[in-house]
Amino acid sequence: MNITLRQLQVFLALFESRSFTATAARMHVTQSAVSKMVAELELQLGFALFDRTSRRVEPNDAAREFRGFAEDIMASMQAATRSVVELSDLTRGQISIAASPLMIYGLLAEPIARYRERYPGIRFDLHELSTDDTVESVRSGQVDFGFGSLDSEVPGVEEELVFRDRLVAVAPQGHPIAGRKSVKWADLAQWQHVSLRRVYSVRRTLDHVLKKEGIALPSQIEAGTLTVALGLARAGAGIVVLPGYAADIASEWGMAAVEIDSRAQQIHRISLIRRKSARLSVAARSFLAELLPVLRAREPAMRKTRRSAKP
């Protein structure tokens, strides 16, 4: 079997576009060349990958099964290529990271800025995604690694717990809870909330805590991003419950982040998410070696900062 990387690239492009014409344009080759490479790939594999009609090309079950392996191979080759380029004292290279917008803002922005000061030739490609999309981008090799919280095992990826934080209630100044040192879940149930969709791990953490507490938080607004939820809360649309690392952001936006007093464990866990068996590039390994100790050291520091800020 002599499958080429070009055949795999064409296969993945065709799988996505469902069109020989679109694939040819994307790959900068003729339509006949695309058709020939796919046919050669199918011949070497010994089975068809696509069901062809006069108007459309549809991947079959074999193609859907083969896709994951093809993505793994292409991702490994891309990482290997980047690694070779970056061996020159990190003077060049790229690090691609997926995480929620708020996580990038609250946890990663400063470490990235400090790293860039030392290695200005390193380019960061940041993907602001939901937890579900972060996992998929890691699994498919679109990014080097991601950060999020998994509530179940996902095939093809592995996680390492790197940060833990408590949940806080964020409200605009002037709200009844804004001047409190802490608030109980039962108290929070008195007011409207802006909730997040379950594609975010913080929503899953919150649902788990509320189930333990036996509390339901009234909400007539469900937001698709953490930053939108904060904006709605600032406008007075409701309280939003977020991880503690959002406290500084809430303060910058003129809002109050109040500790939640609870008998139940309400730890929000954030993990480093990587593709199984994947070897990270030199730049990615170097950045993680500096980032992870910073995150672990920041846990008690963040809680100490919030306690000292209480009135």
C-alpha positions in Angstrom: 0.0 0.0 0.0 1.5 3.3 -1.1 -1.0 6.0 0.2 0.4 9.6 -0.2 -0.2 12.6 1.9 -1.6 14.4 -1.1 -4.3 11.7 -1.5 -5.2 12.1 2.2 -5.4 15.9 1.8 -7.7 15.5 -1.2 -9.8 12.9 0.6 -10.3 15.2 3.6 -11.1 18.2 1.4 -13.7 16.1 -0.5 -15.2 14.7 2.7 -15.8 18.3 3.8 -16.9 19.9 0.6 -18.9 16.9 -0.9 -17.9 18.4 -4.3 -15.1 17.4 -6.8 -15.3 21.0 -8.2 -14.9 22.7 -4.9 -12.1 20.3 -3.9 -10.2 20.9 -7.1 -10.4 24.7 -6.5 -9.3 24.4 -2.9 -6.4 22.1 -3.8 -5.4 24.1 -6.9 -5.7 21.1 -9.2 -8.0 20.0 -12.0 -11.3 18.1 -11.2 -10.0 15.1 -13.1 -6.9 15.0 -10.9 -9.0 15.0 -7.8 -11.1 12.2 -9.2 -8.0 10.2 -10.1 -6.4 10.6 -6.7 -9.6 9.5 -4.9 -10.0 6.5 -7.2 -6.3 5.5 -6.6 -6.8 5.8 -2.8 -10.0 3.7 -3.0 -8.1 1.1 -5.1 -5.3 0.9 -2.6 -7.7 0.6 0.4 -9.8 -2.0 -1.4 -13.2 -0.3 -0.8 -15.1 2.7 -2.0 -15.2 5.9 0.2 -17.8 7.9 -1.5 -21.2 7.4 -3.1 -21.3 9.4 -6.3 -24.4 10.9 -7.9 -24.7 13.3 -10.8 -25.0 16.2 -8.4 -23.2 15.4 -5.2 -20.6 13.2 -3.6 -21.5 11.6 -0.2 -19.1 9.9 2.2 -20.1 6.4 3.1 -19.5 4.6 6.4 -16.0 3.5 5.3 -15.1 7.2 4.7 -16.4 8.3 8.1 -14.3 5.6 9.7 -11.2 6.4 7.6 -11.5 10.1 8.2 -10.2 10.0 11.8 -7.1 8.1 10.8 -6.4 10.5 7.9 -6.8 13.5 10.3 -4.4 11.9 12.8 -1.8 11.3 10.0 -2.1 14.8 8.7 -1.9 16.4 12.1 1.2 14.4 13.0 2.9 15.4 9.8 2.0 19.1 10.4 3.4 18.9 13.9 6.6 17.2 12.7 7.1 19.9 10.0 6.6 22.7 12.5 8.9 21.0 15.0 11.8 20.9 12.5 11.3 24.5 11.6 11.3 25.6 15.2 14.5 23.9 16.2 16.5 27.1 15.7 16.2 28.4 19.2 12.5 29.2 18.8 13.2 32.0 16.5 10.2 30.9 14.4 7.2 28.8 15.0 3.5 28.6 15.8 1.5 27.6 18.7 -2.3 27.0 18.2 -4.5 26.9 21.3 -8.2 26.4 21.7 -10.1 27.6 24.8 -13.2 29.7 25.7 -12.9 33.5 25.1 -13.1 34.2 28.8 -10.4 31.6 29.6 -8.0 33.1 27.1 -8.7 36.5 28.5 -8.6 35.6 32.1 -5.9 32.9 32.3 -3.8 32.8 29.1 -3.4 36.4 27.9 -0.7 37.4 30.4 1.4 34.2 30.1 1.2 34.5 26.3 2.3 38.1 26.4 5.3 37.3 28.6 6.3 34.4 26.4 6.1 36.6 23.3 8.4 39.1 24.9 11.1 36.4 25.2 10.4 34.7 21.8 9.0 37.4 19.5 9.3 35.0 16.5 6.7 32.7 17.9 3.2 33.2 16.5 0.1 32.3 18.6 -3.0 31.1 16.7 -5.8 31.4 19.2 -9.2 29.7 18.7 -11.9 31.1 20.9 -14.3 28.1 21.1 -16.8 26.4 23.3 -15.7 23.4 25.3 -17.2 20.9 22.8 -15.6 22.7 19.9 -12.3 22.8 21.7 -12.3 19.1 22.2 -13.1 18.5 18.5 -10.4 20.9 17.3 -7.8 19.0 19.4 -9.1 15.6 18.3 -8.9 16.5 14.6 -5.4 18.1 15.0 -6.6 21.6 14.1 -4.8 22.9 17.2 -1.8 21.8 19.2 -3.8 21.6 22.5 -6.8 23.1 24.3 -8.1 23.9 27.7 -11.5 23.0 29.1 -13.3 20.6 31.4 -14.4 17.2 30.2 -17.2 15.5 32.0 -16.7 12.2 30.2 -14.0 10.3 28.4 -13.6 11.4 24.7 -12.0 8.9 22.3 -8.7 10.2 20.8 -7.9 12.8 23.4 -6.3 12.8 26.9 -6.7 15.4 29.6 -4.5 16.6 32.5 -5.9 18.7 35.3 -4.0 21.9 35.5 -6.2 24.5 37.2 -9.0 24.5 39.8 -11.2 27.4 40.8 -14.4 28.2 42.6 -17.6 29.6 41.1 -18.5 33.3 41.7 -21.7 35.2 41.1 -21.2 38.3 38.9 -23.6 41.2 39.1 -23.6 44.9 38.2 -22.8 47.5 40.8 -26.0 48.5 42.6 -27.4 45.0 42.5 -28.5 43.8 46.0 -25.7 41.1 46.1 -22.9 43.5 44.9 -21.9 44.7 48.3 -21.9 41.4 50.0 -18.9 39.4 51.1 -20.6 36.2 50.0 -24.0 34.8 49.0 -25.7 31.5 49.3 -27.3 29.5 46.4 -30.7 29.9 48.0 -30.2 33.7 47.9 -29.2 33.6 44.3 -32.5 31.8 43.4 -34.3 35.1 44.1 -33.0 36.8 41.0 -33.0 36.3 37.3 -29.8 34.7 35.8 -28.1 34.7 32.4 -27.2 31.1 31.7 -24.7 29.6 29.3 -25.4 26.8 26.9 -24.1 23.4 27.9 -21.4 23.5 25.2 -19.4 25.2 27.9 -17.9 23.2 30.8 -18.7 25.9 33.4 -22.4 25.4 32.7 -22.0 21.7 33.3 -20.1 22.4 36.5 -22.9 24.7 37.6 -25.7 22.2 36.8 -23.8 19.6 38.8 -23.6 21.9 41.8 -27.2 23.0 41.6 -28.3 19.4 41.5 -26.4 18.7 44.7 -27.8 21.9 46.3 -31.3 21.1 45.2 -31.6 24.6 43.8 -32.9 26.0 40.5 -31.8 29.4 39.2 -34.5 31.3 37.2 -33.2 32.2 33.8 -35.0 33.6 30.7 -31.8 34.3 28.8 -29.3 31.6 27.5 -26.1 33.0 26.0 -23.8 31.4 23.5 -20.5 32.9 24.8 -19.1 33.9 28.1 -18.4 37.5 27.0 -22.0 38.0 25.9 -23.2 36.6 29.2 -21.0 39.2 31.0 -22.3 42.0 28.8 -25.9 41.0 29.6 -25.2 40.9 33.3 -23.5 44.3 33.2 -26.6 45.7 31.4 -28.8 44.4 34.3 -30.3 41.4 32.5 -29.4 39.1 35.3 -26.7 37.5 37.5 -24.2 35.2 35.8 -22.3 32.5 37.6 -18.7 32.1 36.3 -15.3 30.7 37.3 -13.3 32.7 39.8 -10.8 33.8 37.1 -13.5 36.0 35.8 -13.5 38.1 38.9 -10.8 40.4 37.7 -12.5 40.8 34.3 -15.8 41.6 36.1 -14.0 44.3 38.1 -12.6 45.8 35.0 -16.1 45.9 33.5 -17.3 47.8 36.6 -19.1 44.7 38.1 -18.9 42.8 41.3 -17.8 39.1 41.7 -19.2 37.6 44.9 -18.1 34.4 46.5 -20.8 31.7 46.8 -21.1 30.1 50.2 -22.0 26.4 49.7 -21.8 23.1 51.6 -21.3 21.3 48.3 -18.0 21.2 46.4 -18.2 23.7 43.6 -14.7 23.4 42.1 -14.5 24.2 38.4 -11.8 22.0 36.9 -9.8 23.0 33.9 -7.7 20.4 32.0 -5.0 20.6 29.4 -6.5 18.6 26.4 -4.2 16.9 24.0 -4.6 14.4 21.2 -3.5 10.9 22.2 -0.1 9.8 21.0 0.5 13.2 19.5 4.0 14.8 19.8 3.8 18.5 20.3 6.1 20.9 18.4 9.1 22.3 20.1 7.4 25.7 20.6 4.2 24.2 22.1 6.2 22.1 24.5 8.3 25.1 25.5 5.2 27.2 26.2 3.5 24.6 28.2 6.6 24.1 30.3 6.3 27.7 31.3 2.5 28.0 31.5 1.5 25.0 33.6 3.5 26.1 36.7 2.1 29.6 36.4 -1.5 28.2 36.4 -0.9 25.9 39.3 0.7 28.6 41.4 -2.1 31.0 40.6 -4.9 29.0 42.2 -4.2 30.0 45.9 -3.1 33.5 44.8 -6.4 34.1 43.0 -8.4 33.0 46.1 -6.3 35.1 48.4 -6.8 38.2 46.1 -10.6 37.7 46.2 -10.7 37.3 49.9 -8.6 40.4 50.5 -10.9 42.4 48.2 -14.0 41.6 50.3 -15.5 44.6 52.2 
